[in-house]
Amino acid sequence: MIVKHIKVKTALSKSGLKELDYSLNPYFGCAYACTYCYARFFTPQKEASEKWGEVIYVKDNLIEVLGREVSVYKRGIVGVSTITDPYQPVEGIYRLTRASISLLLKKGFRVSIQTKSPLVLRDLDILLERKDLVDVGLTVTTLNDYESIEPKAPPPKARLRALERLSEEGLETWLFIGPIIQGINDNEVEEIIEEVSNVKTRIIFDKFRRYPGLNYRSGNETWWKTIKTKILELCKRYTLECHEESEDWIYEKRRFYKPLF
């Protein structure tokens, strides 16, 4: 892994996701090198995009820039992160994610974290201080042979243990099952949901969407309808709140758009 450094002009970006107002990505690139990941195609730093999983850029002046922005930007929901994993290994050294979240929460922004790393537990202290402004999601796509599609990511069972701990601490949590890929991990949804059947969390799921260079096929609508029905039935059986990613914005807006001041 090659780590490089860069100065940036902006910290927060307007999010293209309905459920978020802003996105914050402390790093360009992601060390986990997941073979299905779309984020490389939205990463503006050319080397990090082309050498996905090999080169990480640390945004050295991120906190300085973020400090200026939160003083003037309208409060809203910030996704941490959308094109990188905020708790990948370099975060253990540079702690930009921790510093960013701390600053956002102090300024009254709401923070929605998505990661594959149990390192998020390190920041329980700051998350619990403003748990009314925080939700945390852990991604699990498979429990078996995960290294074939997520070669450098933490073990899925470790992610699930982190999710359970966060939930036990009283934080709003969610498990993201996705992308679900036909013929790769679509036969594992029941096993994954069973793993969290006793955890107070919600389930968000999504299908794989193909981009040029990603060597998986997109499943057809009949296949997806079958998978979606199965997931919804399982969630009903275990009394878990559950919805497709495309519907997540409805939940988020209902939960988060209370008065911010």
Order of alpha helices (4+ residues) and beta strands (2+ residues): beta-beta-beta-beta-alpha-beta-alpha-beta-alpha-alpha-beta-alpha-beta-alpha-beta-alpha-beta-alpha-beta-alpha
